[in-house]
């Protein structure tokens, strides 16, 4: 993603590790990791080269399981199917309650964030 902010600053999102977000369903089919190479000269930005590379999704998912990553099913769906629930607040709220993450967050907030 490339755009300019309200202050005229250049905003670039160089990529993602298996979680690219595209509104277009066709673009969501390519779930490879993405990154960007920026080239500058003395006058500023010359070129941007977006690249995609394969990575071991099964190993990433196993690591997430081993580390007991919260919201694993959401992570799985994102990495394997390209389905993202970032903006589905009701779904995420229900999942947080199911996994107990809402209580964990409440406890942390009440503790003074130490």
C-alpha positions in Angstrom: 0.0 0.0 0.0 1.2 3.5 -0.8 -0.6 6.7 0.0 0.0 10.2 1.4 -1.2 11.3 4.9 -3.1 14.5 5.6 0.2 16.1 6.5 1.7 15.2 3.1 3.9 12.4 4.5 4.4 9.3 2.5 2.8 6.2 4.1 3.9 2.8 2.9 2.8 -0.6 4.2 5.6 -2.9 3.1 3.7 -6.1 3.5 2.8 -8.9 5.8 3.6 -12.4 6.8 0.8 -14.5 5.4 -1.9 -12.0 6.3 -2.2 -9.6 3.3 -5.4 -7.7 3.5 -7.2 -7.0 0.2 -10.8 -6.1 -0.3 -10.7 -7.9 -3.7 -11.3 -11.6 -3.2 -9.1 -12.5 -6.2 -6.1 -10.7 -4.6 -6.7 -12.6 -1.3 -5.8 -15.9 -2.9 -2.1 -15.2 -2.9 -1.1 -15.6 0.8 2.7 -15.5 0.4 4.7 -13.3 2.7 5.1 -9.8 1.2 7.8 -7.2 1.6 9.1 -4.1 -0.2 12.5 -2.8 -1.2 12.8 1.0 -1.3 15.4 2.7 -3.4 16.4 6.3 -2.7 18.8 8.8 -4.2 19.8 12.3 -3.1 16.4 13.7 -4.2 14.3 11.1 -2.4 12.4 8.0 -3.2 13.2 6.6 -6.6 11.5 3.2 -6.7 9.5 0.7 -4.7 9.6 -3.0 -5.5 7.0 -5.1 -3.8 7.9 -8.8 -3.6 6.3 -12.1 -2.4 7.9 -15.2 -1.1 6.7 -18.6 0.1 7.1 -19.6 3.7 6.3 -22.7 5.7 2.7 -22.2 6.8 2.4 -25.6 8.5 5.5 -24.8 10.7 4.1 -21.3 11.5 0.8 -22.9 12.6 2.5 -25.5 14.7 4.6 -22.8 16.4 1.4 -20.9 17.1 -0.2 -24.0 18.6 2.9 -24.8 20.7 2.9 -21.2 22.1 -0.9 -21.5 22.7 -1.6 -18.4 20.6 -4.9 -16.9 21.5 -7.5 -16.9 18.7 -5.8 -19.8 17.0 -8.8 -20.6 14.8 -8.8 -17.0 13.5 -5.1 -17.1 12.8 -5.5 -20.4 11.0 -8.3 -19.1 8.9 -6.3 -16.1 8.0 -3.1 -18.0 7.0 -4.8 -20.9 5.2 -7.9 -19.3 3.7 -7.1 -15.6 3.5 -10.2 -14.8 5.6 -9.7 -12.0 8.1 -12.0 -11.1 11.0 -10.3 -7.9 11.9 -13.4 -5.8 11.5 -16.0 -8.4 12.7 -16.5 -7.0 16.2 -19.3 -9.2 17.2 -17.6 -12.4 16.1 -14.4 -11.3 17.9 -16.3 -10.4 21.1 -18.0 -13.8 21.1 -14.6 -15.5 20.6 -13.0 -13.5 23.3 -15.7 -14.6 25.7 -15.4 -18.3 24.6 -11.6 -18.3 25.0 -11.6 -16.3 28.3 -9.6 -13.5 26.8 -12.1 -10.9 27.9 -11.6 -11.9 31.6 -7.9 -11.9 31.2 -7.9 -8.4 29.7 -10.2 -7.2 32.4 -8.0 -8.6 35.1 -4.9 -7.0 33.5 -6.6 -3.6 33.3 -7.7 -3.8 36.9 -4.2 -4.7 38.0 -2.7 -1.4 36.9 -1.0 -2.8 33.8 2.2 -3.9 35.6 
